[in-house]
């Protein structure tokens, strides 16, 4: 852990920040560093995710500043978008990168820049600042590019996808090599980043953490088993097999499914559920983060799923931490690092994300798991977070990395 006597001036660059739910990881880093006595400035966009439009009550402008406790937040304009158009999404990312350059003065006075890299384009400014002012940057990689772009369906032409992959890989290799340190969110991701230019000695794994560890809510034992999916209803979540497996469980009248969220695949999923007669699924709109404890409290199990894709084995969905922190065992239709966390912690059921038969069997097994066995799985879920995904040690480690990287 870094010595608290070492005062740092940290600039955090992130496309997402609260009130966007996607921004809670960089926000917890910012607040945690400020609580540890560091001077923290956040450069971020005006809130627009996941709706693709600026939130009501906000008006985009330059020279916007606000306070988040002890953290200074400077918002810059962005071209909002959350469509399926590759061009529009790229304009969205690049517009934030361009706007962030107006905060160059913050970076010039910083000891170190922390980049929350949901999109590596957020690091364009920090990479330039490193060249101009020798300000080191630490890259916290949340999504693996170029696969997040070329493998998501945004780029429909195979030739265009191949060209994008070659160009992005060349740039990413330089981005990773210039970083003072690279943080990966899973062991498999760390190995891949080293293969792609990150220095082994300066690459670390910090699992994404639960935002907080609430006291597990008492669950209403009314004889009904409720399985919840809460999060983005997108193509990358691999929810079609989940819907089809749930529909097969209609004969279990005391088993119900609740989907809470919205996204690009929402309409298709609702249509599929209607077509196959999945009357046991209740689709509900997305809720604010502060309302999520109520969602977790109503779940006996939660679904964590990812579509089969090259990067899925090295991805750990954030909904995994949230469910486990609330003492909810999971049905993990995932592979790789996320599957190992659940399996090793005995915190739920792990199944092949493409196997409808296996997913159905897991739903039926969850339904038949009652009493002390279900309580044991819930306790195991909470223990995984306390031991491996606690926010305190995670932010301590990031503080140490930033201190070692600082000039």
Secondary structure as a PSIPRED ss2 file (coil, helix, strand):
# PSIPRED VFORMAT (PSIPRED V4.0)

   1 X C   1.000  0.000  0.000
   2 X C   1.000  0.000  0.000
   3 X C   1.000  0.000  0.000
   4 X C   1.000  0.000  0.000
   5 X C   1.000  0.000  0.000
   6 X C   1.000  0.000  0.000
   7 X C   1.000  0.000  0.000
   8 X C   1.000  0.000  0.000
   9 X E   0.000  0.000  1.000
  10 X E   0.000  0.000  1.000
  11 X E   0.000  0.000  1.000
  12 X E   0.000  0.000  1.000
  13 X E   0.000  0.000  1.000
  14 X E   0.000  0.000  1.000
  15 X C   1.000  0.000  0.000
  16 X C   1.000  0.000  0.000
  17 X C   1.000  0.000  0.000
  18 X C   1.000  0.000  0.000
  19 X C   1.000  0.000  0.000
  20 X C   1.000  0.000  0.000
  21 X H   0.000  1.000  0.000
  22 X H   0.000  1.000  0.000
  23 X H   0.000  1.000  0.000
  24 X H   0.000  1.000  0.000
  25 X H   0.000  1.000  0.000
  26 X H   0.000  1.000  0.000
  27 X H   0.000  1.000  0.000
  28 X H   0.000  1.000  0.000
  29 X H   0.000  1.000  0.000
  30 X H   0.000  1.000  0.000
  31 X H   0.000  1.000  0.000
  32 X H   0.000  1.000  0.000
  33 X H   0.000  1.000  0.000
  34 X H   0.000  1.000  0.000
  35 X H   0.000  1.000  0.000
  36 X C   1.000  0.000  0.000
  37 X C   1.000  0.000  0.000
  38 X C   1.000  0.000  0.000
  39 X E   0.000  0.000  1.000
  40 X E   0.000  0.000  1.000
  41 X E   0.000  0.000  1.000
  42 X E   0.000  0.000  1.000
  43 X E   0.000  0.000  1.000
  44 X E   0.000  0.000  1.000
  45 X E   0.000  0.000  1.000
  46 X C   1.000  0.000  0.000
  47 X C   1.000  0.000  0.000
  48 X C   1.000  0.000  0.000
  49 X C   1.000  0.000  0.000
  50 X C   1.000  0.000  0.000
  51 X C   1.000  0.000  0.000
  52 X C   1.000  0.000  0.000
  53 X C   1.000  0.000  0.000
  54 X C   1.000  0.000  0.000
  55 X C   1.000  0.000  0.000
  56 X C   1.000  0.000  0.000
  57 X C   1.000  0.000  0.000
  58 X C   1.000  0.000  0.000
  59 X C   1.000  0.000  0.000
  60 X C   1.000  0.000  0.000
  61 X C   1.000  0.000  0.000
  62 X C   1.000  0.000  0.000
  63 X C   1.000  0.000  0.000
  64 X E   0.000  0.000  1.000
  65 X E   0.000  0.000  1.000
  66 X E   0.000  0.000  1.000
  67 X E   0.000  0.000  1.000
  68 X E   0.000  0.000  1.000
  69 X C   1.000  0.000  0.000
  70 X C   1.000  0.000  0.000
  71 X E   0.000  0.000  1.000
  72 X E   0.000  0.000  1.000
  73 X E   0.000  0.000  1.000
  74 X E   0.000  0.000  1.000
  75 X E   0.000  0.000  1.000
  76 X E   0.000  0.000  1.000
  77 X C   1.000  0.000  0.000
  78 X C   1.000  0.000  0.000
  79 X C   1.000  0.000  0.000
  80 X C   1.000  0.000  0.000
  81 X C   1.000  0.000  0.000
  82 X C   1.000  0.000  0.000
  83 X C   1.000  0.000  0.000
  84 X C   1.000  0.000  0.000
  85 X C   1.000  0.000  0.000
  86 X H   0.000  1.000  0.000
  87 X H   0.000  1.000  0.000
  88 X H   0.000  1.000  0.000
  89 X H   0.000  1.000  0.000
  90 X H   0.000  1.000  0.000
  91 X H   0.000  1.000  0.000
  92 X H   0.000  1.000  0.000
  93 X H   0.000  1.000  0.000
  94 X H   0.000  1.000  0.000
  95 X H   0.000  1.000  0.000
  96 X H   0.000  1.000  0.000
  97 X H   0.000  1.000  0.000
  98 X H   0.000  1.000  0.000
  99 X H   0.000  1.000  0.000
 100 X H   0.000  1.000  0.000
 101 X H   0.000  1.000  0.000
 102 X H   0.000  1.000  0.000
 103 X H   0.000  1.000  0.000
 104 X H   0.000  1.000  0.000
 105 X H   0.000  1.000  0.000
 106 X H   0.000  1.000  0.000
 107 X H   0.000  1.000  0.000
 108 X H   0.000  1.000  0.000
 109 X C   1.000  0.000  0.000
 110 X C   1.000  0.000  0.000
 111 X C   1.000  0.000  0.000
 112 X E   0.000  0.000  1.000
 113 X E   0.000  0.000  1.000
 114 X E   0.000  0.000  1.000
 115 X E   0.000  0.000  1.000
 116 X E   0.000  0.000  1.000
 117 X E   0.000  0.000  1.000
 118 X C   1.000  0.000  0.000
 119 X C   1.000  0.000  0.000
 120 X H   0.000  1.000  0.000
 121 X H   0.000  1.000  0.000
 122 X H   0.000  1.000  0.000
 123 X H   0.000  1.000  0.000
 124 X H   0.000  1.000  0.000
 125 X H   0.000  1.000  0.000
 126 X H   0.000  1.000  0.000
 127 X H   0.000  1.000  0.000
 128 X H   0.000  1.000  0.000
 129 X H   0.000  1.000  0.000
 130 X H   0.000  1.000  0.000
 131 X H   0.000  1.000  0.000
 132 X H   0.000  1.000  0.000
 133 X H   0.000  1.000  0.000
 134 X C   1.000  0.000  0.000
 135 X C   1.000  0.000  0.000
 136 X E   0.000  0.000  1.000
 137 X E   0.000  0.000  1.000
 138 X E   0.000  0.000  1.000
 139 X E   0.000  0.000  1.000
 140 X E   0.000  0.000  1.000
 141 X E   0.000  0.000  1.000
 142 X C   1.000  0.000  0.000
 143 X C   1.000  0.000  0.000
 144 X C   1.000  0.000  0.000
 145 X C   1.000  0.000  0.000
 146 X C   1.000  0.000  0.000
 147 X H   0.000  1.000  0.000
 148 X H   0.000  1.000  0.000
 149 X H   0.000  1.000  0.000
 150 X H   0.000  1.000  0.000
 151 X C   1.000  0.000  0.000
 152 X C   1.000  0.000  0.000
 153 X C   1.000  0.000  0.000
 154 X C   1.000  0.000  0.000
 155 X C   1.000  0.000  0.000
 156 X C   1.000  0.000  0.000
 157 X C   1.000  0.000  0.000
 158 X H   0.000  1.000  0.000
 159 X H   0.000  1.000  0.000
 160 X H   0.000  1.000  0.000
 161 X H   0.000  1.000  0.000
 162 X H   0.000  1.000  0.000
 163 X H   0.000  1.000  0.000
 164 X H   0.000  1.000  0.000
 165 X H   0.000  1.000  0.000
 166 X H   0.000  1.000  0.000
 167 X H   0.000  1.000  0.000
 168 X H   0.000  1.000  0.000
 169 X H   0.000  1.000  0.000
 170 X H   0.000  1.000  0.000
 171 X H   0.000  1.000  0.000
 172 X H   0.000  1.000  0.000
 173 X H   0.000  1.000  0.000
 174 X H   0.000  1.000  0.000
 175 X H   0.000  1.000  0.000
 176 X H   0.000  1.000  0.000
 177 X H   0.000  1.000  0.000
 178 X H   0.000  1.000  0.000
 179 X C   1.000  0.000  0.000
 180 X C   1.000  0.000  0.000
 181 X E   0.000  0.000  1.000
 182 X E   0.000  0.000  1.000
 183 X E   0.000  0.000  1.000
 184 X E   0.000  0.000  1.000
 185 X C   1.000  0.000  0.000
 186 X C   1.000  0.000  0.000
 187 X H   0.000  1.000  0.000
 188 X H   0.000  1.000  0.000
 189 X H   0.000  1.000  0.000
 190 X H   0.000  1.000  0.000
 191 X H   0.000  1.000  0.000
 192 X H   0.000  1.000  0.000
 193 X H   0.000  1.000  0.000
 194 X H   0.000  1.000  0.000
 195 X H   0.000  1.000  0.000
 196 X C   1.000  0.000  0.000
 197 X C   1.000  0.000  0.000
 198 X C   1.000  0.000  0.000
 199 X C   1.000  0.000  0.000
 200 X H   0.000  1.000  0.000
 201 X H   0.000  1.000  0.000
 202 X H   0.000  1.000  0.000
 203 X E   0.000  0.000  1.000
 204 X E   0.000  0.000  1.000
 205 X E   0.000  0.000  1.000
 206 X C   1.000  0.000  0.000
 207 X C   1.000  0.000  0.000
 208 X C   1.000  0.000  0.000
 209 X C   1.000  0.000  0.000
 210 X C   1.000  0.000  0.000
 211 X C   1.000  0.000  0.000
 212 X C   1.000  0.000  0.000
 213 X C   1.000  0.000  0.000
 214 X C   1.000  0.000  0.000
 215 X C   1.000  0.000  0.000
 216 X C   1.000  0.000  0.000
 217 X C   1.000  0.000  0.000
 218 X C   1.000  0.000  0.000
 219 X C   1.000  0.000  0.000
 220 X C   1.000  0.000  0.000
 221 X C   1.000  0.000  0.000
 222 X C   1.000  0.000  0.000
 223 X C   1.000  0.000  0.000
 224 X C   1.000  0.000  0.000
 225 X E   0.000  0.000  1.000
 226 X E   0.000  0.000  1.000
 227 X E   0.000  0.000  1.000
 228 X E   0.000  0.000  1.000
 229 X E   0.000  0.000  1.000
 230 X E   0.000  0.000  1.000
 231 X C   1.000  0.000  0.000
 232 X C   1.000  0.000  0.000
 233 X C   1.000  0.000  0.000
 234 X C   1.000  0.000  0.000
 235 X H   0.000  1.000  0.000
 236 X H   0.000  1.000  0.000
 237 X H   0.000  1.000  0.000
 238 X C   1.000  0.000  0.000
 239 X C   1.000  0.000  0.000
 240 X H   0.000  1.000  0.000
 241 X H   0.000  1.000  0.000
 242 X H   0.000  1.000  0.000
 243 X H   0.000  1.000  0.000
 244 X H   0.000  1.000  0.000
 245 X H   0.000  1.000  0.000
 246 X H   0.000  1.000  0.000
 247 X H   0.000  1.000  0.000
 248 X C   1.000  0.000  0.000
 249 X C   1.000  0.000  0.000
 250 X C   1.000  0.000  0.000
 251 X C   1.000  0.000  0.000
 252 X C   1.000  0.000  0.000
 253 X C   1.000  0.000  0.000
 254 X C   1.000  0.000  0.000
 255 X E   0.000  0.000  1.000
 256 X E   0.000  0.000  1.000
 257 X E   0.000  0.000  1.000
 258 X E   0.000  0.000  1.000
 259 X E   0.000  0.000  1.000
 260 X E   0.000  0.000  1.000
 261 X C   1.000  0.000  0.000
 262 X C   1.000  0.000  0.000
 263 X C   1.000  0.000  0.000
 264 X C   1.000  0.000  0.000
 265 X C   1.000  0.000  0.000
 266 X H   0.000  1.000  0.000
 267 X H   0.000  1.000  0.000
 268 X H   0.000  1.000  0.000
 269 X H   0.000  1.000  0.000
 270 X H   0.000  1.000  0.000
 271 X H   0.000  1.000  0.000
 272 X H   0.000  1.000  0.000
 273 X H   0.000  1.000  0.000
 274 X H   0.000  1.000  0.000
 275 X H   0.000  1.000  0.000
 276 X C   1.000  0.000  0.000
 277 X C   1.000  0.000  0.000
 278 X C   1.000  0.000  0.000
 279 X C   1.000  0.000  0.000
 280 X C   1.000  0.000  0.000
 281 X E   0.000  0.000  1.000
 282 X E   0.000  0.000  1.000
 283 X E   0.000  0.000  1.000
 284 X E   0.000  0.000  1.000
 285 X C   1.000  0.000  0.000
 286 X C   1.000  0.000  0.000
 287 X C   1.000  0.000  0.000
 288 X C   1.000  0.000  0.000
 289 X H   0.000  1.000  0.000
 290 X H   0.000  1.000  0.000
 291 X H   0.000  1.000  0.000
 292 X H   0.000  1.000  0.000
 293 X H   0.000  1.000  0.000
 294 X H   0.000  1.000  0.000
 295 X H   0.000  1.000  0.000
 296 X H   0.000  1.000  0.000
 297 X H   0.000  1.000  0.000
 298 X C   1.000  0.000  0.000
 299 X C   1.000  0.000  0.000
 300 X C   1.000  0.000  0.000
 301 X E   0.000  0.000  1.000
 302 X E   0.000  0.000  1.000
 303 X E   0.000  0.000  1.000
 304 X E   0.000  0.000  1.000
 305 X E   0.000  0.000  1.000
 306 X C   1.000  0.000  0.000
 307 X C   1.000  0.000  0.000
 308 X C   1.000  0.000  0.000
 309 X C   1.000  0.000  0.000
 310 X C   1.000  0.000  0.000
 311 X C   1.000  0.000  0.000
 312 X H   0.000  1.000  0.000
 313 X H   0.000  1.000  0.000
 314 X H   0.000  1.000  0.000
 315 X C   1.000  0.000  0.000
 316 X C   1.000  0.000  0.000
 317 X C   1.000  0.000  0.000
 318 X H   0.000  1.000  0.000
 319 X H   0.000  1.000  0.000
 320 X H   0.000  1.000  0.000
 321 X H   0.000  1.000  0.000
 322 X H   0.000  1.000  0.000
 323 X H   0.000  1.000  0.000
 324 X H   0.000  1.000  0.000
 325 X H   0.000  1.000  0.000
 326 X C   1.000  0.000  0.000
 327 X C   1.000  0.000  0.000
 328 X C   1.000  0.000  0.000
 329 X E   0.000  0.000  1.000
 330 X E   0.000  0.000  1.000
 331 X E   0.000  0.000  1.000
 332 X E   0.000  0.000  1.000
 333 X E   0.000  0.000  1.000
 334 X C   1.000  0.000  0.000
 335 X C   1.000  0.000  0.000
 336 X H   0.000  1.000  0.000
 337 X H   0.000  1.000  0.000
 338 X H   0.000  1.000  0.000
 339 X H   0.000  1.000  0.000
 340 X H   0.000  1.000  0.000
 341 X H   0.000  1.000  0.000
 342 X H   0.000  1.000  0.000
 343 X H   0.000  1.000  0.000
 344 X H   0.000  1.000  0.000
 345 X H   0.000  1.000  0.000
 346 X C   1.000  0.000  0.000
 347 X C   1.000  0.000  0.000
 348 X E   0.000  0.000  1.000
 349 X E   0.000  0.000  1.000
 350 X E   0.000  0.000  1.000
 351 X C   1.000  0.000  0.000
 352 X C   1.000  0.000  0.000
 353 X C   1.000  0.000  0.000
 354 X C   1.000  0.000  0.000
 355 X C   1.000  0.000  0.000
 356 X H   0.000  1.000  0.000
 357 X H   0.000  1.000  0.000
 358 X H   0.000  1.000  0.000
 359 X H   0.000  1.000  0.000
 360 X H   0.000  1.000  0.000
 361 X H   0.000  1.000  0.000
 362 X H   0.000  1.000  0.000
 363 X H   0.000  1.000  0.000
 364 X H   0.000  1.000  0.000
 365 X H   0.000  1.000  0.000
 366 X H   0.000  1.000  0.000
 367 X H   0.000  1.000  0.000
 368 X H   0.000  1.000  0.000
 369 X C   1.000  0.000  0.000
 370 X C   1.000  0.000  0.000
 371 X H   0.000  1.000  0.000
 372 X H   0.000  1.000  0.000
 373 X H   0.000  1.000  0.000
 374 X H   0.000  1.000  0.000
 375 X H   0.000  1.000  0.000
 376 X H   0.000  1.000  0.000
 377 X H   0.000  1.000  0.000
 378 X H   0.000  1.000  0.000
 379 X H   0.000  1.000  0.000
 380 X H   0.000  1.000  0.000
 381 X H   0.000  1.000  0.000
 382 X H   0.000  1.000  0.000
 383 X H   0.000  1.000  0.000
 384 X H   0.000  1.000  0.000
 385 X H   0.000  1.000  0.000
 386 X H   0.000  1.000  0.000
 387 X H   0.000  1.000  0.000
 388 X H   0.000  1.000  0.000
 389 X C   1.000  0.000  0.000
 390 X C   1.000  0.000  0.000
 391 X H   0.000  1.000  0.000
 392 X H   0.000  1.000  0.000
 393 X H   0.000  1.000  0.000
 394 X H   0.000  1.000  0.000
 395 X H   0.000  1.000  0.000
 396 X H   0.000  1.000  0.000
 397 X H   0.000  1.000  0.000
 398 X H   0.000  1.000  0.000
 399 X H   0.000  1.000  0.000
 400 X H   0.000  1.000  0.000
 401 X H   0.000  1.000  0.000
 402 X H   0.000  1.000  0.000
 403 X H   0.000  1.000  0.000
 404 X H   0.000  1.000  0.000
 405 X H   0.000  1.000  0.000
 406 X C   1.000  0.000  0.000
 407 X C   1.000  0.000  0.000
